[in-house]
């Protein structure tokens, strides 16, 4: 399978803790987040441009910090016009950006960028709340008992393939 996010080919990082042990690598996390990202998790300034066709739009910092919770490492940011940073993950020599496809064909530079701190990003309450919403939905999915025949669990059919 081929992915659109930067670094997917080398994203073979296992989870750093047992809480997320069901998520075997960043590609699996990406697959799961594709069913969770929504206008509510999108940055407010970009929300009117968010669509199912561009799910990663406005999701970078909350996604990068969630990936850090799962896989460890550091979050770095690429300075964008307007003074905002686009966040991505670095774990050892593995660099990946789960939300890079929002930029289409634009080539981003993943070298010599400043580290991003969650304390700074989450000083904005709306961003903290969006992160918690994304994290809680992911935990809900990963903690479900997967039974492909279950009809009462809306997550089962969509996510059972991740736990086979």
C-alpha positions as CSV (number, residue, x, y, z in Angstrom):
1,X,0.0,0.0,0.0
2,X,1.2,3.5,-0.8
3,X,0.5,6.6,1.4
4,X,0.5,10.3,0.6
5,X,2.2,11.5,3.8
6,X,5.8,12.5,3.9
7,X,8.1,9.8,5.3
8,X,5.6,6.9,5.0
9,X,8.2,4.6,3.5
10,X,10.4,4.7,6.5
11,X,7.7,5.1,9.2
12,X,8.5,1.8,10.9
13,X,8.4,3.1,14.5
14,X,6.7,0.9,17.1
15,X,4.7,2.5,19.9
16,X,6.7,3.7,22.9
17,X,4.2,2.7,25.5
18,X,1.6,0.0,26.2
19,X,-1.4,2.4,26.2
20,X,-1.2,2.5,22.4
21,X,0.3,-1.0,21.7
22,X,-2.5,-1.8,19.2
23,X,-1.1,0.9,16.9
24,X,1.9,-0.8,15.3
25,X,3.3,2.1,13.4
26,X,2.6,5.6,12.0
27,X,1.0,4.2,8.9
28,X,-1.6,2.4,11.0
29,X,-2.1,5.6,13.0
30,X,-2.7,7.5,9.8
31,X,-5.3,5.0,8.7
32,X,-7.1,5.3,11.9
33,X,-7.0,9.1,12.0
34,X,-8.5,9.2,8.5
35,X,-11.7,8.1,10.2
36,X,-11.4,10.6,13.0
37,X,-10.2,13.9,11.4
38,X,-13.1,16.2,10.9
39,X,-14.0,19.9,10.8
40,X,-14.2,19.9,14.6
41,X,-10.5,18.8,14.8
42,X,-9.4,21.3,12.1
43,X,-7.8,24.6,13.2
44,X,-10.6,27.2,13.4
45,X,-8.9,29.6,10.9
46,X,-9.0,26.8,8.2
47,X,-12.3,25.1,9.1
48,X,-14.3,26.7,6.3
49,X,-11.8,25.1,3.8
50,X,-11.7,21.6,5.4
51,X,-13.3,18.8,3.4
52,X,-13.3,15.0,3.3
53,X,-11.0,15.4,0.2
54,X,-8.5,17.2,2.4
55,X,-8.9,15.6,5.8
56,X,-5.4,16.6,7.0
57,X,-6.0,20.3,6.5
58,X,-5.5,22.2,9.8
59,X,-4.7,19.0,11.8
60,X,-0.9,19.2,12.0
61,X,0.0,20.2,15.6
62,X,-2.6,18.1,17.4
63,X,-1.7,15.1,15.2
64,X,2.0,15.6,15.7
65,X,1.7,15.8,19.4
66,X,-0.6,12.7,19.5
67,X,2.0,10.8,17.4
68,X,4.6,11.9,19.9
69,X,2.5,10.5,22.7
70,X,2.3,7.2,20.9
71,X,5.8,6.8,19.4
72,X,8.0,9.2,21.4
73,X,10.5,11.5,19.7
74,X,10.2,15.2,19.1
75,X,7.9,17.6,17.2
76,X,9.4,20.1,14.9
77,X,7.8,23.0,12.9
78,X,8.3,24.4,9.5
79,X,7.7,28.2,9.5
80,X,4.9,29.1,7.1
81,X,3.9,32.5,5.7
82,X,1.8,34.2,8.4
83,X,4.0,33.1,11.2
84,X,2.4,29.7,11.9
85,X,4.4,26.5,12.1
86,X,3.5,23.3,10.3
87,X,4.3,20.4,12.8
88,X,5.8,17.0,12.0
89,X,7.5,14.2,13.9
90,X,11.2,13.1,14.3
91,X,12.0,9.8,16.1
92,X,15.7,9.0,15.9
93,X,16.4,9.2,12.2
94,X,12.8,8.6,11.2
95,X,11.0,11.8,9.9
96,X,7.3,11.6,9.1
97,X,4.5,14.1,8.6
98,X,1.1,12.6,8.8
99,X,-0.6,15.8,7.6
100,X,1.7,16.8,4.8
101,X,-0.7,16.0,2.0
102,X,-2.7,19.1,2.8
103,X,-0.1,21.0,0.9
104,X,-0.5,19.1,-2.3
105,X,2.6,19.1,-4.5
106,X,4.4,21.7,-2.4
107,X,7.8,20.5,-1.2
108,X,8.4,21.2,2.5
109,X,11.8,21.4,4.0
110,X,12.2,19.0,7.0
111,X,15.7,20.0,8.0
112,X,17.0,22.5,10.6
113,X,13.6,23.5,11.9
114,X,12.8,24.5,15.5
115,X,11.5,22.1,18.0
116,X,7.8,22.7,18.9
117,X,6.7,22.4,22.5
118,X,3.2,21.3,23.5
119,X,3.1,23.8,26.3
120,X,3.3,26.6,23.8
121,X,0.8,25.1,21.3
122,X,-1.6,24.0,24.0
123,X,-1.5,27.4,25.7
124,X,-4.4,28.0,23.2
125,X,-7.3,26.3,24.9
126,X,-9.1,25.6,21.6
127,X,-6.0,23.6,20.4
128,X,-5.8,21.7,23.6
129,X,-9.5,20.8,23.3
130,X,-9.1,19.7,19.7
131,X,-6.1,17.5,20.7
132,X,-8.1,15.9,23.5
133,X,-11.0,15.3,21.1
134,X,-8.7,13.6,18.6
135,X,-6.9,11.6,21.4
136,X,-10.1,10.5,23.0
137,X,-11.6,9.2,19.7
138,X,-8.4,7.3,19.0
139,X,-8.4,5.8,22.5
140,X,-12.1,4.8,22.1
141,X,-11.2,3.0,18.9
142,X,-8.1,1.3,20.1
143,X,-9.8,0.1,23.4
144,X,-12.8,-1.4,21.7
145,X,-13.1,-5.2,21.7
146,X,-13.0,-6.0,18.0
147,X,-15.6,-8.5,16.9
148,X,-16.3,-8.3,13.2
149,X,-19.7,-9.7,13.7
150,X,-20.8,-7.1,16.2
151,X,-23.5,-4.8,14.9
152,X,-23.9,-2.6,18.0
153,X,-20.3,-1.3,17.8
154,X,-20.1,1.4,15.0
155,X,-16.3,1.3,15.1
156,X,-16.0,-2.5,14.7
157,X,-16.6,-2.7,11.0
158,X,-14.5,0.3,10.1
159,X,-11.5,-0.5,12.3
160,X,-11.5,-4.3,12.7
161,X,-9.0,-4.6,9.9
162,X,-6.4,-2.9,12.0
163,X,-6.5,-5.5,14.7
164,X,-6.5,-8.7,12.7
